Amino acid sequence: MSKVVTPYEHQQGTKKEQVADMFNNISKTYDFLNHFMSLGIDIIWRKKAINELKKDKPQLILDVATGTGDFAFEALSILKPKKIIGVDISQGMLNIAEQKITKRNLSDKFEVKLGDSEKLPFGADEFDAVTVAYGVRNFENLESGLADIHRVLKPGGKAVVLEFSKPKVFPVKQLYKFYFNYITPGIGKLFSKDARAYSYLPESVEAFPDGKNFVALMDKAGFKHTKNRPLAFGICSIYTGVK
């Protein structure tokens, strides 16, 4: 396994605790910076990931590491499920999600709760689908997290994971590295009170076991029919697996 990268190298606390602190710190600027730094392309990638569930028509969906809820709102709009439950370890992010839920009058369709993505507060075989958008690389123990996602899925249910990956093709690889390592932390410093969060982003992507390595971890967790679909020359990937 790759080494564990934490948001704050010289601070005490587990990766999990540090990730929660980091997202609490950046919650107010998170949505703006996300769309700004990806030039809005993250919205297109989200739609592609959600469309992986279209033919399955899931009625009860769990969105792990839901953050401010953007992925779940998009899933509600495209898939029209009966309900989505979002879980996150950052109360700051969930507070923003709750404000959006209230504003959009969607409390009967989307609820969020504080919870550990690797020890999900649900019984076995509960959900038709589980989604994770840009959250798995923040797991402290990736194998535990995938095993727990597998546990809460109903037999035949599908997991869809959207995550940054490392492009291999010239010149995309070089441009991507430059943008992620120099531009992203600079923008983060400018707009966020927690500049370290935006240095952690490229480091966590670099350390993440992407592509066939992540598919192998899904297989190990018990998923069948696992697939990896690279997007934008491998800047991002959609992983799917069935219980």
FIDREN-229524 format. One record per residue (C-alpha): residue number from 1; x, y, z; residue in one letter. Coordinates in steps of 0.05 Angstrom, whole numbers, plus 5000, padded with zeros to 4 digits. Example, Ala and Ser with C-alpha at 12.3 -4.5 7.8 and 13.67 -1.06 7.14 Angstrom:
<rs>
R  seq     X     Y     Z  type
R    1  5246  4910  5156     A
R    2  5273  4979  5143     S
</rs>
This chain:
<rs>
R  seq     X     Y     Z  type
R    1  5000  5000  5000     M
R    2  5021  5072  4989     S
R    3  5044  5114  5047     K
R    4  4992  5150  5088     V
R    5  4990  5224  5071     V
R    6  4959  5270  5124     T
R    7  4935  5342  5115     P
R    8  4979  5369  5171     Y
R    9  5047  5335  5176     E
R   10  5070  5366  5242     H
R   11  5004  5360  5280     Q
R   12  4980  5306  5326     Q
R   13  4919  5264  5308     G
R   14  4901  5208  5260     T
R   15  4891  5221  5186     K
R   16  4816  5216  5199     K
R   17  4817  5270  5252     E
R   18  4862  5315  5209     Q
R   19  4817  5306  5148     V
R   20  4756  5325  5190     A
R   21  4793  5388  5215     D
R   22  4815  5406  5145     M
R   23  4746  5402  5115     F
R   24  4716  5440  5174     N
R   25  4768  5495  5160     N
R   26  4754  5500  5085     I
R   27  4679  5485  5085     S
R   28  4658  5557  5070     K
R   29  4701  5565  5008     T
R   30  4700  5492  4986     Y
R   31  4645  5495  4932     D
R   32  4671  5559  4901     F
R   33  4743  5534  4898     L
R   34  4723  5465  4872     N
R   35  4687  5493  4811     H
R   36  4737  5549  4801     F
R   37  4798  5505  4802     M
R   38  4769  5451  4757     S
R   39  4740  5504  4709     L
R   40  4672  5472  4722     G
R   41  4693  5406  4691     I
R   42  4681  5371  4757     D
R   43  4606  5380  4744     I
R   44  4611  5341  4678     I
R   45  4651  5285  4712     W
R   46  4599  5280  4767     R
R   47  4544  5271  4716     K
R   48  4583  5216  4680     K
R   49  4593  5179  4747     A
R   50  4519  5185  4765     I
R   51  4498  5160  4696     N
R   52  4533  5094  4713     E
R   53  4472  5081  4758     L
R   54  4417  5101  4708     K
R   55  4398  5032  4685     K
R   56  4400  5005  4757     D
R   57  4346  5055  4780     K
R   58  4368  5053  4854     P
R   59  4316  5078  4903     Q
R   60  4358  5084  4966     L
R   61  4428  5112  4956     I
R   62  4484  5124  5006     L
R   63  4532  5180  4988     D
R   64  4596  5169  5028     V
R   65  4640  5230  5042     A
R   66  4582  5272  5018     T
R   67  4615  5338  5036     G
R   68  4569  5397  5018     T
R   69  4523  5350  4981     G
R   70  4536  5370  4908     D
R   71  4542  5299  4883     F
R   72  4479  5277  4919     A
R   73  4439  5336  4892     F
R   74  4460  5318  4822     E
R   75  4442  5245  4834     A
R   76  4373  5265  4859     L
R   77  4362  5306  4796     S
R   78  4386  5252  4747     I
R   79  4365  5186  4781     L
R   80  4301  5208  4819     K
R   81  4310  5159  4876     P
R   82  4263  5157  4936     K
R   83  4319  5178  4983     K
R   84  4394  5194  4989     I
R   85  4430  5192  5055     I
R   86  4497  5229  5058     G
R   87  4551  5213  5109     V
R   88  4613  5254  5125     D
R   89  4663  5263  5181     I
R   90  4664  5339  5175     S
R   91  4607  5375  5211     Q
R   92  4628  5440  5177     G
R   93  4615  5410  5108     M
R   94  4549  5379  5131     L
R   95  4525  5446  5158     N
R   96  4532  5474  5087     I
R   97  4496  5413  5058     A
R   98  4439  5423  5108     E
R   99  4431  5496  5088     Q
R  100  4425  5474  5015     K
R  101  4375  5419  5032     I
R  102  4331  5469  5069     T
R  103  4337  5522  5014     K
R  104  4316  5471  4961     R
R  105  4261  5439  5004     N
R  106  4291  5370  4996     L
R  107  4292  5346  5068     S
R  108  4244  5288  5051     D
R  109  4292  5265  4996     K
R  110  4362  5279  5023     F
R  111  4387  5274  5094     E
R  112  4458  5279  5121     V
R  113  4491  5252  5182     K
R  114  4558  5255  5216     L
R  115  4593  5189  5209     G
R  116  4657  5152  5195     D
R  117  4663  5129  5123     S
R  118  4702  5067  5146     E
R  119  4651  5048  5201     K
R  120  4586  5066  5168     L
R  121  4528  5075  5217     P
R  122  4481  5027  5179     F
R  123  4463  4954  5178     G
R  124  4484  4904  5125     A
R  125  4448  4899  5058     D
R  126  4412  4966  5065     E
R  127  4427  5007  5002     F
R  128  4414  4997  4927     D
R  129  4475  5038  4910     A
R  130  4534  5072  4945     V
R  131  4571  5131  4915     T
R  132  4636  5165  4935     V
R  133  4660  5227  4897     A
R  134  4730  5250  4912     Y
R  135  4728  5219  4981     G
R  136  4763  5151  4980     V
R  137  4834  5180  4978     R
R  138  4818  5213  5045     N
R  139  4802  5146  5078     F
R  140  4851  5127  5132     E
R  141  4845  5054  5115     N
R  142  4822  5044  5044     L
R  143  4811  4969  5050     E
R  144  4766  4978  5112     S
R  145  4727  5032  5077     G
R  146  4714  4990  5015     L
R  147  4696  4929  5057     A
R  148  4644  4971  5095     D
R  149  4615  5000  5031     I
R  150  4608  4928  5007     H
R  151  4574  4908  5073     R
R  152  4519  4961  5070     V
R  153  4502  4947  4997     L
R  154  4445  4900  4981     K
R  155  4464  4838  4941     P
R  156  4465  4861  4868     G
R  157  4475  4934  4890     G
R  158  4528  4977  4857     K
R  159  4584  5021  4883     A
R  160  4607  5080  4841     V
R  161  4672  5116  4860     V
R  162  4695  5180  4826     L
R  163  4767  5199  4843     E
R  164  4827  5236  4816     F
R  165  4879  5193  4782     S
R  166  4947  5204  4751     K
R  167  4948  5214  4676     P
R  168  5004  5177  4640     K
R  169  5002  5211  4571     V
R  170  5049  5267  4549     F
R  171  5036  5327  4555     P
R  172  4974  5317  4598     V
R  173  5015  5285  4654     K
R  174  5064  5344  4656     Q
R  175  5011  5398  4652     L
R  176  4969  5364  4705     Y
R  177  5028  5358  4753     K
R  178  5046  5431  4743     F
R  179  4974  5454  4755     Y
R  180  4964  5410  4815     F
R  181  5031  5423  4848     N
R  182  5038  5498  4835     Y
R  183  4972  5531  4813     I
R  184  4924  5494  4860     T
R  185  4962  5510  4925     P
R  186  4970  5583  4901     G
R  187  4895  5591  4889     I
R  188  4881  5556  4955     G
R  189  4926  5605  4992     K
R  190  4891  5664  4959     L
R  191  4819  5644  4975     F
R  192  4823  5597  5034     S
R  193  4844  5607  5106     K
R  194  4875  5537  5104     D
R  195  4928  5538  5050     A
R  196  4956  5470  5072     R
R  197  4891  5437  5050     A
R  198  4908  5453  4978     Y
R  199  4979  5425  4983     S
R  200  4950  5362  5013     Y
R  201  4906  5353  4951     L
R  202  4963  5337  4901     P
R  203  5000  5297  4954     E
R  204  4940  5253  4969     S
R  205  4927  5242  4894     V
R  206  5000  5223  4884     E
R  207  4997  5172  4941     A
R  208  4930  5142  4920     F
R  209  4932  5072  4888     P
R  210  4893  5089  4825     D
R  211  4875  5050  4762     G
R  212  4884  4974  4765     K
R  213  4911  4979  4837     N
R  214  4845  5008  4862     F
R  215  4805  4957  4821     V
R  216  4846  4903  4856     A
R  217  4827  4931  4924     L
R  218  4753  4931  4903     M
R  219  4761  4858  4882     D
R  220  4793  4842  4949     K
R  221  4734  4875  4985     A
R  222  4687  4826  4950     G
R  223  4661  4868  4891     F
R  224  4645  4833  4825     K
R  225  4645  4860  4754     H
R  226  4694  4915  4774     T
R  227  4712  4967  4722     K
R  228  4756  5028  4715     N
R  229  4735  5083  4667     R
R  230  4788  5138  4659     P
R  231  4763  5208  4641     L
R  232  4800  5266  4609     A
R  233  4864  5226  4593     F
R  234  4864  5196  4662     G
R  235  4858  5260  4704     I
R  236  4798  5228  4737     C
R  237  4770  5157  4740     S
R  238  4703  5125  4752     I
R  239  4706  5057  4787     Y
R  240  4646  5011  4791     T
R  241  4633  4945  4825     G
R  242  4573  4902  4843     V
R  243  4560  4863  4907     K
</rs>
